[in-house]
């Protein structure tokens, strides 16, 4: 349980750093947390996010830029609304990663 807690804490710390108006992918967060194969763990951690107001999990999208149809805090339309409120254009549920992806590569 301790390792899971530490991993989740690290994931949450990284997600807090995604700037306003930018997104990151699950795989990018996993890589920044030290293991690029943990993208599903990132998804689970964000699904059980204990502080949705302080940890902007809506800024995390899949590797294609797609929002989550199972966004835990109000559904896909809520995630799209939050992203658009930050000036991120979402077209058919997809964010243009070339334009909006956070460029941070190392933690």
Phi and psi restraints in degrees (range 20) as a CNS / XPLOR table:
assign (resid 1 and name C) (resid 2 and name N)
       (resid 2 and name CA) (resid 2 and name C) 1.0 -58.7 20.0 2
assign (resid 2 and name N) (resid 2 and name CA)
       (resid 2 and name C) (resid 3 and name N) 1.0 -45.4 20.0 2
assign (resid 2 and name C) (resid 3 and name N)
       (resid 3 and name CA) (resid 3 and name C) 1.0 -62.6 20.0 2
assign (resid 3 and name N) (resid 3 and name CA)
       (resid 3 and name C) (resid 4 and name N) 1.0 -44.1 20.0 2
assign (resid 3 and name C) (resid 4 and name N)
       (resid 4 and name CA) (resid 4 and name C) 1.0 -59.8 20.0 2
assign (resid 4 and name N) (resid 4 and name CA)
       (resid 4 and name C) (resid 5 and name N) 1.0 -44.1 20.0 2
assign (resid 4 and name C) (resid 5 and name N)
       (resid 5 and name CA) (resid 5 and name C) 1.0 -61.8 20.0 2
assign (resid 5 and name N) (resid 5 and name CA)
       (resid 5 and name C) (resid 6 and name N) 1.0 -44.5 20.0 2
assign (resid 5 and name C) (resid 6 and name N)
       (resid 6 and name CA) (resid 6 and name C) 1.0 -64.6 20.0 2
assign (resid 6 and name N) (resid 6 and name CA)
       (resid 6 and name C) (resid 7 and name N) 1.0 -41.1 20.0 2
assign (resid 6 and name C) (resid 7 and name N)
       (resid 7 and name CA) (resid 7 and name C) 1.0 -63.6 20.0 2
assign (resid 7 and name N) (resid 7 and name CA)
       (resid 7 and name C) (resid 8 and name N) 1.0 -46.3 20.0 2
assign (resid 7 and name C) (resid 8 and name N)
       (resid 8 and name CA) (resid 8 and name C) 1.0 -61.6 20.0 2
assign (resid 8 and name N) (resid 8 and name CA)
       (resid 8 and name C) (resid 9 and name N) 1.0 -43.2 20.0 2
assign (resid 8 and name C) (resid 9 and name N)
       (resid 9 and name CA) (resid 9 and name C) 1.0 -59.7 20.0 2
assign (resid 9 and name N) (resid 9 and name CA)
       (resid 9 and name C) (resid 10 and name N) 1.0 -43.1 20.0 2
assign (resid 9 and name C) (resid 10 and name N)
       (resid 10 and name CA) (resid 10 and name C) 1.0 -64.7 20.0 2
assign (resid 10 and name N) (resid 10 and name CA)
       (resid 10 and name C) (resid 11 and name N) 1.0 -42.9 20.0 2
assign (resid 10 and name C) (resid 11 and name N)
       (resid 11 and name CA) (resid 11 and name C) 1.0 -59.3 20.0 2
assign (resid 11 and name N) (resid 11 and name CA)
       (resid 11 and name C) (resid 12 and name N) 1.0 -47.6 20.0 2
assign (resid 11 and name C) (resid 12 and name N)
       (resid 12 and name CA) (resid 12 and name C) 1.0 -62.4 20.0 2
assign (resid 12 and name N) (resid 12 and name CA)
       (resid 12 and name C) (resid 13 and name N) 1.0 -39.3 20.0 2
assign (resid 12 and name C) (resid 13 and name N)
       (resid 13 and name CA) (resid 13 and name C) 1.0 -61.9 20.0 2
assign (resid 13 and name N) (resid 13 and name CA)
       (resid 13 and name C) (resid 14 and name N) 1.0 -40.5 20.0 2
assign (resid 13 and name C) (resid 14 and name N)
       (resid 14 and name CA) (resid 14 and name C) 1.0 -68.5 20.0 2
assign (resid 14 and name N) (resid 14 and name CA)
       (resid 14 and name C) (resid 15 and name N) 1.0 -45.6 20.0 2
assign (resid 14 and name C) (resid 15 and name N)
       (resid 15 and name CA) (resid 15 and name C) 1.0 -61.5 20.0 2
assign (resid 15 and name N) (resid 15 and name CA)
       (resid 15 and name C) (resid 16 and name N) 1.0 -34.7 20.0 2
assign (resid 15 and name C) (resid 16 and name N)
       (resid 16 and name CA) (resid 16 and name C) 1.0 -61.7 20.0 2
assign (resid 16 and name N) (resid 16 and name CA)
       (resid 16 and name C) (resid 17 and name N) 1.0 -23.1 20.0 2
assign (resid 16 and name C) (resid 17 and name N)
       (resid 17 and name CA) (resid 17 and name C) 1.0 -86.1 20.0 2
assign (resid 17 and name N) (resid 17 and name CA)
       (resid 17 and name C) (resid 18 and name N) 1.0 -10.8 20.0 2
assign (resid 17 and name C) (resid 18 and name N)
       (resid 18 and name CA) (resid 18 and name C) 1.0 -64.5 20.0 2
assign (resid 18 and name N) (resid 18 and name CA)
       (resid 18 and name C) (resid 19 and name N) 1.0 121.0 20.0 2
assign (resid 18 and name C) (resid 19 and name N)
       (resid 19 and name CA) (resid 19 and name C) 1.0 -68.5 20.0 2
assign (resid 19 and name N) (resid 19 and name CA)
       (resid 19 and name C) (resid 20 and name N) 1.0 154.3 20.0 2
assign (resid 19 and name C) (resid 20 and name N)
       (resid 20 and name CA) (resid 20 and name C) 1.0 -51.7 20.0 2
assign (resid 20 and name N) (resid 20 and name CA)
       (resid 20 and name C) (resid 21 and name N) 1.0 132.7 20.0 2
assign (resid 20 and name C) (resid 21 and name N)
       (resid 21 and name CA) (resid 21 and name C) 1.0 83.6 20.0 2
assign (resid 21 and name N) (resid 21 and name CA)
       (resid 21 and name C) (resid 22 and name N) 1.0 8.5 20.0 2
assign (resid 21 and name C) (resid 22 and name N)
       (resid 22 and name CA) (resid 22 and name C) 1.0 -129.2 20.0 2
assign (resid 22 and name N) (resid 22 and name CA)
       (resid 22 and name C) (resid 23 and name N) 1.0 160.6 20.0 2
assign (resid 22 and name C) (resid 23 and name N)
       (resid 23 and name CA) (resid 23 and name C) 1.0 -128.6 20.0 2
assign (resid 23 and name N) (resid 23 and name CA)
       (resid 23 and name C) (resid 24 and name N) 1.0 164.9 20.0 2
assign (resid 23 and name C) (resid 24 and name N)
       (resid 24 and name CA) (resid 24 and name C) 1.0 -134.7 20.0 2
assign (resid 24 and name N) (resid 24 and name CA)
       (resid 24 and name C) (resid 25 and name N) 1.0 161.2 20.0 2
assign (resid 24 and name C) (resid 25 and name N)
       (resid 25 and name CA) (resid 25 and name C) 1.0 -96.9 20.0 2
assign (resid 25 and name N) (resid 25 and name CA)
       (resid 25 and name C) (resid 26 and name N) 1.0 160.6 20.0 2
assign (resid 25 and name C) (resid 26 and name N)
       (resid 26 and name CA) (resid 26 and name C) 1.0 -56.9 20.0 2
assign (resid 26 and name N) (resid 26 and name CA)
       (resid 26 and name C) (resid 27 and name N) 1.0 -44.0 20.0 2
assign (resid 26 and name C) (resid 27 and name N)
       (resid 27 and name CA) (resid 27 and name C) 1.0 -64.6 20.0 2
assign (resid 27 and name N) (resid 27 and name CA)
       (resid 27 and name C) (resid 28 and name N) 1.0 -37.5 20.0 2
assign (resid 27 and name C) (resid 28 and name N)
       (resid 28 and name CA) (resid 28 and name C) 1.0 -63.1 20.0 2
assign (resid 28 and name N) (resid 28 and name CA)
       (resid 28 and name C) (resid 29 and name N) 1.0 -44.5 20.0 2
assign (resid 28 and name C) (resid 29 and name N)
       (resid 29 and name CA) (resid 29 and name C) 1.0 -62.9 20.0 2
assign (resid 29 and name N) (resid 29 and name CA)
       (resid 29 and name C) (resid 30 and name N) 1.0 -43.6 20.0 2
assign (resid 29 and name C) (resid 30 and name N)
       (resid 30 and name CA) (resid 30 and name C) 1.0 -59.6 20.0 2
assign (resid 30 and name N) (resid 30 and name CA)
       (resid 30 and name C) (resid 31 and name N) 1.0 -44.6 20.0 2
assign (resid 30 and name C) (resid 31 and name N)
       (resid 31 and name CA) (resid 31 and name C) 1.0 -63.8 20.0 2
assign (resid 31 and name N) (resid 31 and name CA)
       (resid 31 and name C) (resid 32 and name N) 1.0 -42.9 20.0 2
assign (resid 31 and name C) (resid 32 and name N)
       (resid 32 and name CA) (resid 32 and name C) 1.0 -64.0 20.0 2
assign (resid 32 and name N) (resid 32 and name CA)
       (resid 32 and name C) (resid 33 and name N) 1.0 -28.3 20.0 2
assign (resid 32 and name C) (resid 33 and name N)
       (resid 33 and name CA) (resid 33 and name C) 1.0 -82.1 20.0 2
assign (resid 33 and name N) (resid 33 and name CA)
       (resid 33 and name C) (resid 34 and name N) 1.0 -4.3 20.0 2
assign (resid 33 and name C) (resid 34 and name N)
       (resid 34 and name CA) (resid 34 and name C) 1.0 110.6 20.0 2
assign (resid 34 and name N) (resid 34 and name CA)
       (resid 34 and name C) (resid 35 and name N) 1.0 -5.7 20.0 2
assign (resid 34 and name C) (resid 35 and name N)
       (resid 35 and name CA) (resid 35 and name C) 1.0 -150.2 20.0 2
assign (resid 35 and name N) (resid 35 and name CA)
       (resid 35 and name C) (resid 36 and name N) 1.0 101.0 20.0 2
assign (resid 35 and name C) (resid 36 and name N)
       (resid 36 and name CA) (resid 36 and name C) 1.0 -64.4 20.0 2
assign (resid 36 and name N) (resid 36 and name CA)
       (resid 36 and name C) (resid 37 and name N) 1.0 -8.9 20.0 2
assign (resid 36 and name C) (resid 37 and name N)
       (resid 37 and name CA) (resid 37 and name C) 1.0 -88.4 20.0 2
assign (resid 37 and name N) (resid 37 and name CA)
       (resid 37 and name C) (resid 38 and name N) 1.0 1.5 20.0 2
assign (resid 37 and name C) (resid 38 and name N)
       (resid 38 and name CA) (resid 38 and name C) 1.0 -97.5 20.0 2
assign (resid 38 and name N) (resid 38 and name CA)
       (resid 38 and name C) (resid 39 and name N) 1.0 25.5 20.0 2
assign (resid 38 and name C) (resid 39 and name N)
       (resid 39 and name CA) (resid 39 and name C) 1.0 -61.1 20.0 2
assign (resid 39 and name N) (resid 39 and name CA)
       (resid 39 and name C) (resid 40 and name N) 1.0 -34.1 20.0 2
assign (resid 39 and name C) (resid 40 and name N)
       (resid 40 and name CA) (resid 40 and name C) 1.0 -67.8 20.0 2
assign (resid 40 and name N) (resid 40 and name CA)
       (resid 40 and name C) (resid 41 and name N) 1.0 -34.6 20.0 2
assign (resid 40 and name C) (resid 41 and name N)
       (resid 41 and name CA) (resid 41 and name C) 1.0 -64.8 20.0 2
assign (resid 41 and name N) (resid 41 and name CA)
       (resid 41 and name C) (resid 42 and name N) 1.0 -39.8 20.0 2
assign (resid 41 and name C) (resid 42 and name N)
       (resid 42 and name CA) (resid 42 and name C) 1.0 -58.6 20.0 2
assign (resid 42 and name N) (resid 42 and name CA)
       (resid 42 and name C) (resid 43 and name N) 1.0 -46.0 20.0 2
assign (resid 42 and name C) (resid 43 and name N)
       (resid 43 and name CA) (resid 43 and name C) 1.0 -59.3 20.0 2
assign (resid 43 and name N) (resid 43 and name CA)
       (resid 43 and name C) (resid 44 and name N) 1.0 -43.9 20.0 2
assign (resid 43 and name C) (resid 44 and name N)
       (resid 44 and name CA) (resid 44 and name C) 1.0 -65.4 20.0 2
assign (resid 44 and name N) (resid 44 and name CA)
       (resid 44 and name C) (resid 45 and name N) 1.0 -44.2 20.0 2
assign (resid 44 and name C) (resid 45 and name N)
       (resid 45 and name CA) (resid 45 and name C) 1.0 -58.7 20.0 2
assign (resid 45 and name N) (resid 45 and name CA)
       (resid 45 and name C) (resid 46 and name N) 1.0 -41.3 20.0 2
assign (resid 45 and name C) (resid 46 and name N)
       (resid 46 and name CA) (resid 46 and name C) 1.0 -71.7 20.0 2
assign (resid 46 and name N) (resid 46 and name CA)
       (resid 46 and name C) (resid 47 and name N) 1.0 -30.6 20.0 2
assign (resid 46 and name C) (resid 47 and name N)
       (resid 47 and name CA) (resid 47 and name C) 1.0 -65.5 20.0 2
assign (resid 47 and name N) (resid 47 and name CA)
       (resid 47 and name C) (resid 48 and name N) 1.0 -30.3 20.0 2
assign (resid 47 and name C) (resid 48 and name N)
       (resid 48 and name CA) (resid 48 and name C) 1.0 -106.5 20.0 2
assign (resid 48 and name N) (resid 48 and name CA)
       (resid 48 and name C) (resid 49 and name N) 1.0 23.9 20.0 2
assign (resid 48 and name C) (resid 49 and name N)
       (resid 49 and name CA) (resid 49 and name C) 1.0 -47.7 20.0 2
assign (resid 49 and name N) (resid 49 and name CA)
       (resid 49 and name C) (resid 50 and name N) 1.0 119.4 20.0 2
assign (resid 49 and name C) (resid 50 and name N)
       (resid 50 and name CA) (resid 50 and name C) 1.0 -78.6 20.0 2
assign (resid 50 and name N) (resid 50 and name CA)
       (resid 50 and name C) (resid 51 and name N) 1.0 -10.7 20.0 2
assign (resid 50 and name C) (resid 51 and name N)
       (resid 51 and name CA) (resid 51 and name C) 1.0 -144.3 20.0 2
assign (resid 51 and name N) (resid 51 and name CA)
       (resid 51 and name C) (resid 52 and name N) 1.0 71.0 20.0 2
assign (resid 51 and name C) (resid 52 and name N)
       (resid 52 and name CA) (resid 52 and name C) 1.0 -59.0 20.0 2
assign (resid 52 and name N) (resid 52 and name CA)
       (resid 52 and name C) (resid 53 and name N) 1.0 -25.7 20.0 2
assign (resid 52 and name C) (resid 53 and name N)
       (resid 53 and name CA) (resid 53 and name C) 1.0 -76.1 20.0 2
assign (resid 53 and name N) (resid 53 and name CA)
       (resid 53 and name C) (resid 54 and name N) 1.0 -30.1 20.0 2
assign (resid 53 and name C) (resid 54 and name N)
       (resid 54 and name CA) (resid 54 and name C) 1.0 -99.2 20.0 2
assign (resid 54 and name N) (resid 54 and name CA)
       (resid 54 and name C) (resid 55 and name N) 1.0 -20.4 20.0 2
assign (resid 54 and name C) (resid 55 and name N)
       (resid 55 and name CA) (resid 55 and name C) 1.0 -116.8 20.0 2
assign (resid 55 and name N) (resid 55 and name CA)
       (resid 55 and name C) (resid 56 and name N) 1.0 100.5 20.0 2
assign (resid 55 and name C) (resid 56 and name N)
       (resid 56 and name CA) (resid 56 and name C) 1.0 -75.7 20.0 2
assign (resid 56 and name N) (resid 56 and name CA)
       (resid 56 and name C) (resid 57 and name N) 1.0 69.4 20.0 2
assign (resid 56 and name C) (resid 57 and name N)
       (resid 57 and name CA) (resid 57 and name C) 1.0 -63.2 20.0 2
assign (resid 57 and name N) (resid 57 and name CA)
       (resid 57 and name C) (resid 58 and name N) 1.0 -19.2 20.0 2
assign (resid 57 and name C) (resid 58 and name N)
       (resid 58 and name CA) (resid 58 and name C) 1.0 -66.3 20.0 2
assign (resid 58 and name N) (resid 58 and name CA)
       (resid 58 and name C) (resid 59 and name N) 1.0 -15.5 20.0 2
assign (resid 58 and name C) (resid 59 and name N)
       (resid 59 and name CA) (resid 59 and name C) 1.0 -83.2 20.0 2
assign (resid 59 and name N) (resid 59 and name CA)
       (resid 59 and name C) (resid 60 and name N) 1.0 4.3 20.0 2
assign (resid 59 and name C) (resid 60 and name N)
       (resid 60 and name CA) (resid 60 and name C) 1.0 -106.7 20.0 2
assign (resid 60 and name N) (resid 60 and name CA)
       (resid 60 and name C) (resid 61 and name N) 1.0 127.8 20.0 2
assign (resid 60 and name C) (resid 61 and name N)
       (resid 61 and name CA) (resid 61 and name C) 1.0 -127.5 20.0 2
assign (resid 61 and name N) (resid 61 and name CA)
       (resid 61 and name C) (resid 62 and name N) 1.0 172.5 20.0 2
assign (resid 61 and name C) (resid 62 and name N)
       (resid 62 and name CA) (resid 62 and name C) 1.0 -79.9 20.0 2
assign (resid 62 and name N) (resid 62 and name CA)
       (resid 62 and name C) (resid 63 and name N) 1.0 179.6 20.0 2
assign (resid 62 and name C) (resid 63 and name N)
       (resid 63 and name CA) (resid 63 and name C) 1.0 -64.7 20.0 2
assign (resid 63 and name N) (resid 63 and name CA)
       (resid 63 and name C) (resid 64 and name N) 1.0 -15.3 20.0 2
assign (resid 63 and name C) (resid 64 and name N)
       (resid 64 and name CA) (resid 64 and name C) 1.0 -97.9 20.0 2
assign (resid 64 and name N) (resid 64 and name CA)
       (resid 64 and name C) (resid 65 and name N) 1.0 -2.2 20.0 2
assign (resid 64 and name C) (resid 65 and name N)
       (resid 65 and name CA) (resid 65 and name C) 1.0 90.3 20.0 2
assign (resid 65 and name N) (resid 65 and name CA)
       (resid 65 and name C) (resid 66 and name N) 1.0 7.3 20.0 2
assign (resid 65 and name C) (resid 66 and name N)
       (resid 66 and name CA) (resid 66 and name C) 1.0 -79.3 20.0 2
assign (resid 66 and name N) (resid 66 and name CA)
       (resid 66 and name C) (resid 67 and name N) 1.0 139.6 20.0 2
assign (resid 66 and name C) (resid 67 and name N)
       (resid 67 and name CA) (resid 67 and name C) 1.0 -73.8 20.0 2
assign (resid 67 and name N) (resid 67 and name CA)
       (resid 67 and name C) (resid 68 and name N) 1.0 166.5 20.0 2
assign (resid 67 and name C) (resid 68 and name N)
       (resid 68 and name CA) (resid 68 and name C) 1.0 -86.8 20.0 2
assign (resid 68 and name N) (resid 68 and name CA)
       (resid 68 and name C) (resid 69 and name N) 1.0 123.5 20.0 2
assign (resid 68 and name C) (resid 69 and name N)
       (resid 69 and name CA) (resid 69 and name C) 1.0 -67.3 20.0 2
assign (resid 69 and name N) (resid 69 and name CA)
       (resid 69 and name C) (resid 70 and name N) 1.0 -15.3 20.0 2
assign (resid 69 and name C) (resid 70 and name N)
       (resid 70 and name CA) (resid 70 and name C) 1.0 -112.9 20.0 2
assign (resid 70 and name N) (resid 70 and name CA)
       (resid 70 and name C) (resid 71 and name N) 1.0 32.5 20.0 2
assign (resid 70 and name C) (resid 71 and name N)
       (resid 71 and name CA) (resid 71 and name C) 1.0 -53.0 20.0 2
assign (resid 71 and name N) (resid 71 and name CA)
       (resid 71 and name C) (resid 72 and name N) 1.0 120.6 20.0 2
assign (resid 71 and name C) (resid 72 and name N)
       (resid 72 and name CA) (resid 72 and name C) 1.0 -68.7 20.0 2
assign (resid 72 and name N) (resid 72 and name CA)
       (resid 72 and name C) (resid 73 and name N) 1.0 -14.9 20.0 2
assign (resid 72 and name C) (resid 73 and name N)
       (resid 73 and name CA) (resid 73 and name C) 1.0 -116.2 20.0 2
assign (resid 73 and name N) (resid 73 and name CA)
       (resid 73 and name C) (resid 74 and name N) 1.0 49.0 20.0 2
assign (resid 73 and name C) (resid 74 and name N)
       (resid 74 and name CA) (resid 74 and name C) 1.0 124.4 20.0 2
assign (resid 74 and name N) (resid 74 and name CA)
       (resid 74 and name C) (resid 75 and name N) 1.0 1.8 20.0 2
assign (resid 74 and name C) (resid 75 and name N)
       (resid 75 and name CA) (resid 75 and name C) 1.0 87.5 20.0 2
assign (resid 75 and name N) (resid 75 and name CA)
       (resid 75 and name C) (resid 76 and name N) 1.0 175.2 20.0 2
assign (resid 75 and name C) (resid 76 and name N)
       (resid 76 and name CA) (resid 76 and name C) 1.0 -55.2 20.0 2
assign (resid 76 and name N) (resid 76 and name CA)
       (resid 76 and name C) (resid 77 and name N) 1.0 -44.6 20.0 2
assign (resid 76 and name C) (resid 77 and name N)
       (resid 77 and name CA) (resid 77 and name C) 1.0 -65.2 20.0 2
assign (resid 77 and name N) (resid 77 and name CA)
       (resid 77 and name C) (resid 78 and name N) 1.0 -33.6 20.0 2
assign (resid 77 and name C) (resid 78 and name N)
       (resid 78 and name CA) (resid 78 and name C) 1.0 -65.9 20.0 2
assign (resid 78 and name N) (resid 78 and name CA)
       (resid 78 and name C) (resid 79 and name N) 1.0 -44.1 20.0 2
assign (resid 78 and name C) (resid 79 and name N)
       (resid 79 and name CA) (resid 79 and name C) 1.0 -61.8 20.0 2
assign (resid 79 and name N) (resid 79 and name CA)
       (resid 79 and name C) (resid 80 and name N) 1.0 -44.4 20.0 2
assign (resid 79 and name C) (resid 80 and name N)
       (resid 80 and name CA) (resid 80 and name C) 1.0 -60.3 20.0 2
assign (resid 80 and name N) (resid 80 and name CA)
       (resid 80 and name C) (resid 81 and name N) 1.0 -44.5 20.0 2
assign (resid 80 and name C) (resid 81 and name N)
       (resid 81 and name CA) (resid 81 and name C) 1.0 -60.6 20.0 2
assign (resid 81 and name N) (resid 81 and name CA)
       (resid 81 and name C) (resid 82 and name N) 1.0 -41.7 20.0 2
assign (resid 81 and name C) (resid 82 and name N)
       (resid 82 and name CA) (resid 82 and name C) 1.0 -65.6 20.0 2
assign (resid 82 and name N) (resid 82 and name CA)
       (resid 82 and name C) (resid 83 and name N) 1.0 -41.8 20.0 2
assign (resid 82 and name C) (resid 83 and name N)
       (resid 83 and name CA) (resid 83 and name C) 1.0 -65.4 20.0 2
assign (resid 83 and name N) (resid 83 and name CA)
       (resid 83 and name C) (resid 84 and name N) 1.0 -45.9 20.0 2
assign (resid 83 and name C) (resid 84 and name N)
       (resid 84 and name CA) (resid 84 and name C) 1.0 -64.0 20.0 2
assign (resid 84 and name N) (resid 84 and name CA)
       (resid 84 and name C) (resid 85 and name N) 1.0 -31.2 20.0 2
assign (resid 84 and name C) (resid 85 and name N)
       (resid 85 and name CA) (resid 85 and name C) 1.0 -64.9 20.0 2
assign (resid 85 and name N) (resid 85 and name CA)
       (resid 85 and name C) (resid 86 and name N) 1.0 -21.4 20.0 2
assign (resid 85 and name C) (resid 86 and name N)
       (resid 86 and name CA) (resid 86 and name C) 1.0 -95.7 20.0 2
assign (resid 86 and name N) (resid 86 and name CA)
       (resid 86 and name C) (resid 87 and name N) 1.0 6.7 20.0 2
assign (resid 86 and name C) (resid 87 and name N)
       (resid 87 and name CA) (resid 87 and name C) 1.0 87.1 20.0 2
assign (resid 87 and name N) (resid 87 and name CA)
       (resid 87 and name C) (resid 88 and name N) 1.0 10.3 20.0 2
assign (resid 87 and name C) (resid 88 and name N)
       (resid 88 and name CA) (resid 88 and name C) 1.0 -87.8 20.0 2
assign (resid 88 and name N) (resid 88 and name CA)
       (resid 88 and name C) (resid 89 and name N) 1.0 120.6 20.0 2
assign (resid 88 and name C) (resid 89 and name N)
       (resid 89 and name CA) (resid 89 and name C) 1.0 -78.3 20.0 2
assign (resid 89 and name N) (resid 89 and name CA)
       (resid 89 and name C) (resid 90 and name N) 1.0 128.7 20.0 2
assign (resid 89 and name C) (resid 90 and name N)
       (resid 90 and name CA) (resid 90 and name C) 1.0 -119.3 20.0 2
assign (resid 90 and name N) (resid 90 and name CA)
       (resid 90 and name C) (resid 91 and name N) 1.0 119.5 20.0 2
assign (resid 90 and name C) (resid 91 and name N)
       (resid 91 and name CA) (resid 91 and name C) 1.0 -116.3 20.0 2
assign (resid 91 and name N) (resid 91 and name CA)
       (resid 91 and name C) (resid 92 and name N) 1.0 117.6 20.0 2
assign (resid 91 and name C) (resid 92 and name N)
       (resid 92 and name CA) (resid 92 and name C) 1.0 52.9 20.0 2
assign (resid 92 and name N) (resid 92 and name CA)
       (resid 92 and name C) (resid 93 and name N) 1.0 39.3 20.0 2
assign (resid 92 and name C) (resid 93 and name N)
       (resid 93 and name CA) (resid 93 and name C) 1.0 79.2 20.0 2
assign (resid 93 and name N) (resid 93 and name CA)
       (resid 93 and name C) (resid 94 and name N) 1.0 11.2 20.0 2
assign (resid 93 and name C) (resid 94 and name N)
       (resid 94 and name CA) (resid 94 and name C) 1.0 -121.6 20.0 2
assign (resid 94 and name N) (resid 94 and name CA)
       (resid 94 and name C) (resid 95 and name N) 1.0 136.2 20.0 2
assign (resid 94 and name C) (resid 95 and name N)
       (resid 95 and name CA) (resid 95 and name C) 1.0 -101.3 20.0 2
assign (resid 95 and name N) (resid 95 and name CA)
       (resid 95 and name C) (resid 96 and name N) 1.0 136.8 20.0 2
assign (resid 95 and name C) (resid 96 and name N)
       (resid 96 and name CA) (resid 96 and name C) 1.0 -74.3 20.0 2
assign (resid 96 and name N) (resid 96 and name CA)
       (resid 96 and name C) (resid 97 and name N) 1.0 104.9 20.0 2
assign (resid 96 and name C) (resid 97 and name N)
       (resid 97 and name CA) (resid 97 and name C) 1.0 -65.7 20.0 2
assign (resid 97 and name N) (resid 97 and name CA)
       (resid 97 and name C) (resid 98 and name N) 1.0 -31.1 20.0 2
assign (resid 97 and name C) (resid 98 and name N)
       (resid 98 and name CA) (resid 98 and name C) 1.0 -62.2 20.0 2
assign (resid 98 and name N) (resid 98 and name CA)
       (resid 98 and name C) (resid 99 and name N) 1.0 -31.8 20.0 2
assign (resid 98 and name C) (resid 99 and name N)
       (resid 99 and name CA) (resid 99 and name C) 1.0 -91.5 20.0 2
assign (resid 99 and name N) (resid 99 and name CA)
       (resid 99 and name C) (resid 100 and name N) 1.0 -38.1 20.0 2
assign (resid 99 and name C) (resid 100 and name N)
       (resid 100 and name CA) (resid 100 and name C) 1.0 -113.3 20.0 2
assign (resid 100 and name N) (resid 100 and name CA)
       (resid 100 and name C) (resid 101 and name N) 1.0 -5.2 20.0 2
assign (resid 100 and name C) (resid 101 and name N)
       (resid 101 and name CA) (resid 101 and name C) 1.0 -72.5 20.0 2
assign (resid 101 and name N) (resid 101 and name CA)
       (resid 101 and name C) (resid 102 and name N) 1.0 134.5 20.0 2
assign (resid 101 and name C) (resid 102 and name N)
       (resid 102 and name CA) (resid 102 and name C) 1.0 -60.7 20.0 2
assign (resid 102 and name N) (resid 102 and name CA)
       (resid 102 and name C) (resid 103 and name N) 1.0 133.4 20.0 2
assign (resid 102 and name C) (resid 103 and name N)
       (resid 103 and name CA) (resid 103 and name C) 1.0 -90.6 20.0 2
assign (resid 103 and name N) (resid 103 and name CA)
       (resid 103 and name C) (resid 104 and name N) 1.0 -0.7 20.0 2
assign (resid 103 and name C) (resid 104 and name N)
       (resid 104 and name CA) (resid 104 and name C) 1.0 -63.7 20.0 2
assign (resid 104 and name N) (resid 104 and name CA)
       (resid 104 and name C) (resid 105 and name N) 1.0 128.2 20.0 2
assign (resid 104 and name C) (resid 105 and name N)
       (resid 105 and name CA) (resid 105 and name C) 1.0 -114.5 20.0 2
assign (resid 105 and name N) (resid 105 and name CA)
       (resid 105 and name C) (resid 106 and name N) 1.0 -18.6 20.0 2
assign (resid 105 and name C) (resid 106 and name N)
       (resid 106 and name CA) (resid 106 and name C) 1.0 -133.9 20.0 2
assign (resid 106 and name N) (resid 106 and name CA)
       (resid 106 and name C) (resid 107 and name N) 1.0 153.1 20.0 2
